[in-house]
Amino acid sequence: MLPLSYLGAATLGAVLTNRLNPDIGQQTNVIFLAKGPIHYDFVLPIDAQTRAAFSGVNYPPLTQTDAQTLIIGWGAEAFYTTTGSYRDISGSAIWRGIFGDNGVIRMDVSGPLRTDHTLRKISLTDAQYRRFLNALVTSFEGVDALPNIGFTSTDAFFPAKKEFNILNTCNVWIGEVLRSAGVQFGMWTPLPLSVTLSHRLYHPT
């Protein structure tokens, strides 16, 4: 009964949305949501504005000349830093993810963005994009990466603000960042399906 109630609330939270005063301006800034096996990440272009926004974070790959795309997400430390897929999930990571764990942010870079059907597009005005970048940066608790943690040669994990738990998940963070930027999105999006549904409702193109 409890899982069904959670699923129902997660669906309702994706449908209910924030009330906004429309931004005046062209939606010329494009970001994407990338769905992984566990959760969604933000995907955005690396340009002068991106590098300036994250200049206070000690993440050298962002300055590489061949780095053209930034992937960034938030999650539970025990779960996020050790879990590449559902096969990797440990009982202790699940326990801490339900009842409370430190939040961490993962950053990674790649070459040219490959837009395919797995990426979900969101278009922002200049003002929304500035607020979006600010919301990402202010999610950091520390600017130095956690040691000896990563899945690729260029990714890094950083201490993040807020505690992760079953009510405040990585996908909830996605919605919070978008809403704080003035983007219409579901009020509570704890599951990947919540993010998927909210995107389909409010950003169908």
C-alpha positions as CSV (number, residue, x, y, z in Angstrom):
1,M,0.0,0.0,0.0
2,L,2.8,2.4,0.9
3,P,4.7,2.0,-2.4
4,L,1.4,2.6,-4.3
5,S,0.8,5.7,-2.3
6,Y,4.3,7.0,-3.0
7,L,3.8,6.3,-6.7
8,G,0.5,8.1,-6.8
9,A,2.0,11.1,-5.0
10,A,5.0,11.1,-7.4
11,T,2.6,11.2,-10.3
12,L,0.4,13.9,-8.9
13,G,3.5,15.9,-8.0
14,A,4.6,15.8,-11.6
15,V,1.3,17.2,-12.8
16,L,0.9,20.0,-10.3
17,T,3.1,22.9,-11.4
18,N,4.4,26.2,-10.2
19,R,2.5,29.4,-11.1
20,L,4.8,31.7,-13.1
21,N,4.9,35.2,-14.5
22,P,6.0,34.6,-18.1
23,D,9.6,35.7,-18.9
24,I,9.9,38.3,-21.6
25,G,12.4,37.1,-24.1
26,Q,13.3,34.5,-26.7
27,Q,14.0,31.0,-25.5
28,T,17.4,30.8,-27.2
29,N,19.2,28.8,-24.6
30,V,18.8,25.0,-24.9
31,I,19.5,22.5,-22.1
32,F,18.6,18.8,-22.0
33,L,17.6,16.2,-19.4
34,A,19.5,12.9,-19.8
35,K,17.8,9.8,-18.4
36,G,20.3,7.3,-16.9
37,P,19.6,3.9,-15.2
38,I,19.1,5.6,-11.8
39,H,18.0,9.2,-12.4
40,Y,18.1,12.2,-14.7
41,D,21.1,14.5,-15.2
42,F,21.2,18.0,-16.7
43,V,23.2,18.3,-20.0
44,L,24.2,21.8,-21.1
45,P,26.7,23.4,-23.5
46,I,30.1,24.5,-22.2
47,D,30.8,28.0,-23.3
48,A,32.2,31.2,-21.8
49,Q,29.0,31.7,-19.7
50,T,29.2,28.2,-18.3
51,R,32.9,28.4,-17.4
52,A,32.3,31.7,-15.7
53,A,29.4,30.4,-13.7
54,F,31.5,27.4,-12.4
55,S,34.8,29.3,-12.1
56,G,34.7,28.9,-8.3
57,V,34.5,25.1,-8.5
58,N,37.8,23.3,-8.6
59,Y,37.1,21.2,-11.7
60,P,39.9,21.4,-14.3
61,P,38.2,19.3,-17.1
62,L,35.8,22.2,-17.6
63,T,38.6,24.3,-19.0
64,Q,39.8,21.7,-21.5
65,T,39.5,23.0,-25.1
66,D,37.8,19.8,-26.3
67,A,35.2,19.9,-23.5
68,Q,32.0,21.0,-25.2
69,T,29.2,19.4,-23.0
70,L,28.7,19.4,-19.3
71,I,26.7,16.7,-17.5
72,I,25.7,17.5,-14.0
73,G,23.5,15.7,-11.4
74,W,22.8,15.5,-7.7
75,G,22.3,12.4,-5.5
76,A,23.0,10.4,-2.3
77,E,26.7,9.9,-1.5
78,A,26.7,6.2,-0.7
79,F,24.3,5.4,-3.6
80,Y,25.5,7.8,-6.3
81,T,29.3,7.3,-5.9
82,T,29.2,3.5,-6.0
83,T,26.3,2.7,-8.3
84,G,26.7,2.5,-12.0
85,S,23.6,0.4,-12.6
86,Y,20.9,-1.3,-10.5
87,R,23.2,-4.4,-10.3
88,D,25.6,-2.4,-8.2
89,I,23.1,-1.3,-5.5
90,S,24.0,-2.4,-2.0
91,G,21.6,-2.8,0.9
92,S,23.4,-0.2,3.0
93,A,23.2,2.3,0.1
94,I,19.4,1.7,-0.3
95,W,18.9,2.1,3.5
96,R,20.8,5.4,3.6
97,G,19.0,6.6,0.5
98,I,15.6,6.0,2.1
99,F,16.4,7.5,5.5
100,G,19.1,10.0,4.9
101,D,22.5,10.5,3.3
102,N,24.8,13.3,2.4
103,G,24.1,14.9,-0.9
104,V,26.8,15.0,-3.7
105,I,27.0,16.6,-7.1
106,R,28.6,14.8,-10.0
107,M,30.2,16.7,-12.9
108,D,31.5,15.2,-16.2
109,V,32.4,16.6,-19.6
110,S,32.3,15.3,-23.1
111,G,32.8,16.4,-26.7
112,P,30.1,17.6,-29.0
113,L,26.5,17.1,-27.8
114,R,24.8,14.2,-29.5
115,T,21.1,15.0,-29.5
116,D,19.0,11.8,-29.8
117,H,15.7,10.5,-28.6
118,T,17.1,9.8,-25.1
119,L,17.6,13.5,-24.4
120,R,14.7,15.7,-23.4
121,K,15.0,19.3,-24.5
122,I,14.1,22.4,-22.5
123,S,14.4,25.9,-24.0
124,L,15.2,28.9,-21.7
125,T,15.3,32.7,-22.0
126,D,18.5,34.5,-21.1
127,A,17.1,35.4,-17.7
128,Q,16.0,31.8,-17.0
129,Y,19.3,30.4,-18.1
130,R,21.2,32.8,-15.8
131,R,19.0,31.7,-12.9
132,F,19.4,28.0,-13.9
133,L,23.2,28.3,-13.8
134,N,23.0,30.1,-10.5
135,A,20.8,27.3,-9.1
136,L,23.3,24.7,-10.1
137,V,26.3,26.5,-8.6
138,T,24.5,27.3,-5.3
139,S,23.8,23.6,-4.9
140,F,27.5,23.0,-4.1
141,E,28.5,22.7,-0.4
142,G,32.2,22.5,-1.3
143,V,34.3,23.4,-4.3
144,D,36.9,20.7,-4.0
145,A,36.1,17.2,-5.4
146,L,35.8,14.2,-3.1
147,P,39.0,12.1,-3.4
148,N,39.3,8.8,-5.4
149,I,35.7,8.7,-6.6
150,G,34.5,8.6,-10.2
151,F,33.3,6.4,-13.1
152,T,35.2,8.1,-16.0
153,S,38.6,9.8,-16.5
154,T,36.9,13.2,-16.4
155,D,34.1,13.0,-13.8
156,A,34.2,14.2,-10.2
157,F,31.9,14.3,-7.1
158,F,31.5,17.3,-4.9
159,P,29.9,17.8,-1.5
160,A,26.4,19.2,-2.0
161,K,23.8,21.1,0.1
162,K,20.8,19.3,1.4
163,E,20.4,15.8,2.6
164,F,19.2,13.0,0.3
165,N,16.2,10.9,1.4
166,I,13.2,9.2,0.0
167,L,11.3,12.5,-0.1
168,N,14.2,14.6,-1.4
169,T,15.7,12.5,-4.2
170,C,18.0,13.3,-7.1
171,N,15.0,13.8,-9.4
172,V,13.4,16.2,-6.9
173,W,16.5,18.3,-7.3
174,I,16.0,18.4,-11.1
175,G,12.6,19.9,-10.5
176,E,13.8,22.3,-7.9
177,V,16.6,23.7,-10.1
178,L,14.2,24.2,-13.0
179,R,11.5,25.9,-10.9
180,S,14.1,28.2,-9.2
181,A,15.0,29.3,-12.7
182,G,11.4,30.2,-13.4
183,V,10.8,27.2,-15.6
184,Q,7.4,25.5,-15.5
185,F,7.8,22.0,-14.0
186,G,6.2,19.6,-11.5
187,M,6.1,20.6,-7.9
188,W,7.5,17.2,-6.6
189,T,9.3,14.8,-9.0
190,P,10.9,12.1,-6.9
191,L,11.1,9.4,-9.6
192,P,12.4,9.3,-13.1
193,L,8.9,8.7,-14.3
194,S,7.9,12.0,-12.5
195,V,10.5,13.9,-14.5
196,T,9.5,12.2,-17.7
197,L,5.8,13.0,-17.2
198,S,6.4,16.6,-16.2
199,H,8.6,17.2,-19.2
200,R,6.0,15.7,-21.5
201,L,3.3,17.9,-20.0
202,Y,5.1,21.2,-20.0
203,H,8.0,20.9,-22.5
204,P,6.6,18.6,-25.2
205,T,8.7,20.0,-28.1
